[in-house]
Amino acid sequence: MNSSFLIKIQFSSSTILDSRYKHFLDLNKHHIISLHFSNEPIVDDFITFYIIDSSFLHLESLVLKDISIYKLLIHLFYLKSVPYLSSLNISLEDCYDNLGDIYRMIFHLSLLKYFKLKISEAEQLEINIPIASNDHFSSLKYLIIHHCCTLNQLNDLLSYTPQLSHLDCSNIIAPEDDIESEEFIKLMNLVHLTIGIYDIPLDEFEDCLLKLCSQLQFLNITVESWDKEFLDVSRWEQLILENMIYLKEFVFSYVDFIYDLDIDPCYSLINQFTSSFWIERQWIFGLLIEDLHITYLIRPHQYISKIFF
């Protein structure tokens, strides 16, 4: 009953919630700082006892795994009243609804600093959300988007997060409509960017990147694209030297299909990484060949053993 005693609770799929749990929660609800639910049925069992609302005085972190859109929207309505909620991690099995409603409610959680949304379904999703107005911005600093998203959709979401320092978006595809470079949102505090892009030409991606890279210290890019310009070493050197003066770590992967493997272009590419630019930074170039794929890699030297050995 010590008021300084704080509790983290993780409910597994085998957890059976009964009167003993209710008694424990009655005594300790105000001590809980973290709740982790492994699936929707265990969340449903839990809310027969409690709604997650302002009565959870010290709750800071909430994880909801494999929950439906309908149930999620109900929980988000009550989460607005949780006084110290700063971290929210959600995974959905699939989604056929407009994700804009979810993101709008997330951006209204005034103290939230960390948000992750993962959706297993890989296809393009509907995200209807207007560009943020000047009087409504989120407090988010960490945003992890692990679902399919176009550049247009990503740009609309980022308009709500001017304080963002870490962005991880693993499945970005080409926009449905052209987007002008001046329309891209500029994030002045972004220091960490992890991004996976698919079938987007380098020119288009570079326009977006230039808006995000002024303070970048860590950049991790995974590319699956027909555009071989991504393998232009001199272009990356120029981009980093002129626009990423604070960059400390550069992680790059370009995945290509093997049609008729000709090793000569690979040797030519390797030779371009012998300049002082790459040697001084200890950013190492490598090739990884698996089945019908060849991956061109750039890694800081300390990462190499984790990949090849």
Number of C-alpha atoms within 10 A of each C-alpha: 7 7 8 7 10 15 15 14 12 13 16 12 13 8 12 13 14 11 10 10 13 16 11 10 15 12 11 17 19 18 20 19 19 18 18 18 23 19 19 18 12 19 20 15 14 19 11 10 15 16 16 20 17 17 14 22 17 19 26 20 19 23 17 22 20 19 20 16 19 9 12 17 15 11 16 17 15 13 22 20 17 20 18 20 25 19 19 19 16 17 21 20 13 18 17 10 13 14 15 18 14 17 16 17 14 20 19 18 22 18 18 22 18 19 19 17 19 19 18 14 14 13 13 14 20 16 20 15 16 13 14 16 9 8 5 12 17 22 20 24 18 20 19 18 19 20 22 23 24 22 22 19 22 19 18 21 21 21 20 24 21 18 18 22 19 19 18 17 21 20 20 24 20 17 15 10 9 10 15 10 15 10 13 21 20 19 19 16 17 22 20 21 19 17 19 19 24 16 13 19 17 19 12 16 15 13 16 21 18 15 17 22 26 20 18 22 17 19 18 17 17 20 24 18 17 15 13 11 13 19 15 11 15 12 12 13 13 11 16 15 13 10 17 20 14 15 18 13 18 17 17 21 22 19 17 17 15 14 9 6 11 9 9 9 10 13 10 10 17 16 11 13 18 12 9 9 13 17 11 8 13 15 21 20 21 17 15 13 13 10 7 10 13 17 20 21 20 23 19 17 13 10 13 16 8 7 10 9 5
